[in-house]
Structure formats: structure tokens, C-alpha cells
Amino acid sequence: MISFKYMNVRNYFLYFGMLSTLAQYTFCHTDQIEVFKKKFNGISIFYRDPHPALTASVLRGLSKLNITYNINPGSSHTIYDVALCLQDANLLRQAIKFKEKQLVKKVVVGPNMFARTYEENHLMANKTIDGYLVPSEWTRIACIQDEPPVERIIHVWPAGVDSDYWAPQNLDRKNTKKVLIYWKTEPQSFCDRVKKILIEYGWEPVTIKYGSYNQDQYKNVLNQVKFAVFISQSESQGLALAECWSMNIPTLVWDPKRLFYLGKHYDPVTACPYLTSNTGARWKEFNELEGLLKNLASSWKQFCPREWVLNNMTDEVSADLLLKIINE
């Protein structure tokens, strides 16, 4: 039981804000669940060596919405009406055969199937496929450029984050001077320049290098910092950003808007597809970063990153969007 007697004003509103969000969520998401359950008996999820954060979000979200699913069913007798293929072209071919034999009603392909959409002899152009999930608008455009026939089935679908796990434990960061530098790309000299600028403006940078931490370590750092600076040339979605926002940490994101990958110059492209004025700001040149730091105090009032995640990018919100796509 929660004691209100000793609850300060900030925590009081945070608590009732969460109750309000939950009530709105329950009301808004009922329709898609009911429509799905009338049309389909469940979802069979096919994957090998998946993107762990994305797959975990799908499983958590479907569980929270009380949707029946299984993983890599061993026989045709245990396959549900919807085949969701998150990875592996051979599993996708198998799902296509299941639909051709009328063992499934729909085949939906996840966002980690191919690096370039025309791979595997243009498998994604197969007319048996009903849906193709991509994590953001710029990746949607890139996929259609690679394989124009997918335009009829492509949907923007961002994975969600576990907002219960990624919840701030230190609600009062008012006086901290620590700042996270999330370093994914670019040479050491670039990161050092960012660090030098932060120090010049009175901040104490803490650096995390992509691929060298676990989620508990990341969460521990986020509990200590005031905001984060992200260095990554591009992101198809940016789940690490969303985890940061869920911890109520705004982000200042380097966004050069350029990428050459696997023989392709991408245009458009971004390092922060879901960044808004509520979750942070973007910069391209070092002087722009300095400008953001100078005006940070005035910008702070509009930052509400956790609220944005609760409304737009939780596991439940993501799973509900998945149901909506399947229901169409």
C-alpha cells in the first residue's frame, strides 16, 4: 500500500500521472485486442539469433495484452493464424509455404530480416507476404528504394521499451553535474572534443562505449546523470535513446544526416528518428552543441522524456500497433 502522508508533491503527481496513463492506455487499446481475437487465434513467432531487445519487447508486449503466441512451433498442428518472422530468410520461406498450404492466414515480416530489402533473390517481393515492419520513416523510404514492390505491405513499427524496468529511481537530479556521453561511432578524437566542451560548460561527463556495457550498467549510469549526449552516425530506431527517455533523461543527439552503408548513400537518414522537443534536441556541428548547452536552462521546462515514452513507445503501445497492422 502507498502512504500518501509522506509523499512529496512531485511524487504525488508522478504517481497519479501513471494511473491516468494506465487508464487511458486500457481504454484506447481495447479495440485492437478485441478485433484481433475475433479474426485470429494467435501469433506464431519465428526467429533465430534475434535482436534481443526487439524480440523481448514483442514478447513482453503481447503478454501484457494477453495475446496468445508461441515461438518456433515444432509442427504444423501448433501454428497459429499469424506467422510473425523476426529474422532468418529460411524461416520466412517456411512461413510462406505455411500460408500457401492455408495453415496460416497472414505472414508478417519483422524489421531485422534483411540489411538490404532486395536480398535473398528479392524474397520480400513475394506476394504471399502480408506485412513488412520497419522501425522508422527513413528506413521505410530506403526499403522502398531497394525493392519498390514492398510499398504495398510496408509499415513503420517501432519496438517498445520496458518502462517498468527503465524507470528512474533517483527522481531528484536537480543538483547533479554528471552527463552521459553515449559513444557508438566516430573516432576517439570526436568523443574527446565532446567531452572537452561539456567540461568547459561545467559538466562532468561519464562515457559509455556501445557494445561494452550491459543493461544494468546502463541503467545505473542513467540514474546518476542529468542528460545525455549521443554520438551515433545513424539509427534505424534508437532503442538506447528510448531507454534513456524512459529513465526521464533528455538527449542531445549528434545528427549528421549522412550514411554510406553496403554500397548505398542513404537519403534521408537520421541518428534520432523519434527525437522530439519533449525528449531532447539534435546538433550537427560542435558550435551547435555549445549553443544547446548555453540555453539548456531555458529548454529544460519543455523536456518530459518519460511521459513521451509512456504515451508512445512502451512495450504495450508497440504491441498494440503490431495488432493494428495485423488487423488491417
Long-range contacts (C-beta under 8 A, 24 or more apart in sequence): 10-171, 10-172, 11-171, 14-171, 17-307, 18-310, 21-310, 21-311, 25-316, 25-317, 28-320, 29-65, 29-316, 29-320, 32-320, 32-323, 32-324, 32-327, 33-65, 33-66, 33-67, 33-320, 33-323, 35-323, 35-327, 36-67, 36-323, 36-326, 36-327, 37-67, 39-81, 39-105, 39-327, 40-80, 40-81, 40-82, 40-105, 40-106, 40-326, 41-68, 41-80, 41-81, 42-67, 42-68, 42-69, 42-70, 42-80, 42-81, 42-82, 43-67, 43-68, 43-69, 43-80, 43-81, 43-82, 43-83, 43-84, 43-326, 44-69, 44-70, 44-71, 44-72, 44-73, 44-78, 44-79, 44-80, 44-82, 44-83, 44-84, 44-104, 45-69, 45-70, 45-71, 45-72, 45-84, 45-86, 46-71, 46-72, 46-83, 46-84, 46-85, 46-86, 46-88, 46-91, 46-92, 46-94, 46-95, 47-71, 47-72, 47-85, 47-86, 47-87, 47-88, 47-91, 47-110, 48-87, 48-88, 48-91, 49-87, 49-88, 50-86, 50-87, 50-112, 51-86, 51-87, 51-112, 53-159, 53-239, 54-86, 54-110, 54-111, 54-112, 54-159, 54-239, 55-86, 56-162, 57-159, 57-160, 57-161, 57-162, 57-315, 57-318, 57-319, 58-84, 58-86, 58-110, 58-159, 58-318, 58-319, 58-322, 60-160, 60-162, 60-315, 60-319, 61-160, 61-314, 61-315, 61-316, 61-318, 61-319, 61-320, 61-322, 62-319, 62-322, 64-315, 64-316, 64-319, 65-316, 65-319, 65-320, 65-323, 67-319, 67-323, 76-101, 76-103, 79-103, 79-104, 80-104, 81-105, 81-106, 82-106, 82-107, 82-108, 82-326, 83-107, 83-108, 84-108, 84-110, 84-322, 85-109, 85-110, 85-113, 86-110, 86-112, 86-113, 87-112, 87-113, 88-113, 89-113, 89-114, 89-119, 89-120, 89-123, 92-123, 92-129, 93-123, 96-126, 96-128, 96-129, 99-128, 100-128, 106-130, 106-131, 106-326, 107-131, 108-132, 108-133, 108-325, 108-326, 109-133, 111-135, 111-139, 111-157, 111-159, 111-236, 111-237, 115-261, 115-262, 116-146, 116-262, 116-264, 117-142, 117-143, 117-146, 117-147, 117-150, 118-146, 118-147, 122-147, 124-149, 124-150, 125-149, 125-150, 129-153, 131-155, 131-325, 131-326, 133-157, 133-322, 133-325, 134-236, 135-159, 135-236, 135-237, 135-273, 136-236, 136-237, 136-270, 136-273, 136-274, 137-273, 138-266, 138-268, 138-269, 138-270, 138-273, 139-236, 139-273, 141-268, 142-264, 142-266, 142-269, 146-264, 155-325, 157-318, 157-321, 157-322, 157-325, 158-237, 158-242, 158-273, 158-274, 158-313, 158-318, 158-321, 159-237, 159-239, 159-318, 160-242, 160-313, 160-314, 160-315, 160-316, 160-317, 160-318, 160-319, 161-239, 161-242, 161-243, 161-246, 161-309, 161-313, 161-314, 161-315, 162-314, 162-315, 163-246, 163-306, 163-309, 163-310, 163-314, 163-315, 165-215, 165-219, 166-219, 166-243, 166-246, 166-247, 166-309, 167-246, 167-247, 167-306, 168-222, 168-223, 168-247, 168-248, 168-249, 168-306, 169-223, 170-223, 170-224, 173-224, 173-225, 173-226, 176-224, 176-225, 176-226, 177-202, 177-203, 177-204, 177-226, 178-203, 178-204, 178-205, 178-206, 178-224, 178-225, 178-226, 179-203, 179-204, 179-205, 179-206, 179-225, 179-226, 179-227, 179-228, 179-229, 180-205, 180-206, 180-207, 180-208, 180-221, 180-222, 180-225, 180-227, 180-228, 180-229, 180-244, 180-249, 181-205, 181-206, 181-207, 181-208, 181-228, 181-229, 181-231, 182-208, 182-210, 182-228, 182-229, 182-230, 182-231, 182-232, 182-240, 182-244, 183-207, 183-208, 183-209, 183-210, 183-231, 184-209, 184-210, 184-230, 184-231, 184-232, 184-233, 185-210, 185-231, 185-232, 185-233, 186-231, 186-233, 186-254, 190-231, 191-231, 193-286, 194-229, 194-231, 194-254, 194-286, 194-289, 197-286, 197-289, 197-290, 197-293, 198-229, 198-293, 201-290, 201-293, 201-294, 203-293, 205-229, 210-240, 215-243, 218-243, 219-243, 219-247, 222-247, 222-249, 223-247, 225-249, 227-251, 227-252, 227-280, 227-296, 228-252, 229-253, 229-254, 229-289, 230-254, 230-271, 230-272, 232-271, 233-258, 233-259, 233-271, 234-259, 234-261, 234-266, 234-269, 234-270, 234-271, 235-270, 235-271, 235-272, 235-273, 236-273, 237-273, 237-274, 238-271, 238-272, 238-273, 238-274, 238-275, 241-272, 241-274, 241-275, 241-279, 242-274, 242-309, 242-313, 244-305, 245-279, 245-280, 245-305, 245-306, 245-308, 245-309, 245-313, 246-305, 246-306, 246-309, 246-310, 246-313, 247-305, 247-306, 248-304, 248-305, 248-306, 249-305, 250-279, 250-280, 250-281, 250-300, 250-303, 250-305, 251-275, 251-279, 251-280, 251-305, 252-280, 252-281, 252-282, 252-283, 252-289, 252-292, 252-293, 253-280, 253-281, 253-282, 253-283, 254-282, 254-283, 254-284, 254-289, 255-282, 255-283, 255-284, 256-284, 257-284, 274-312, 274-313, 276-308, 277-302, 278-302, 278-303, 278-304, 278-305, 278-307, 278-308, 279-303, 279-305, 279-308, 280-305
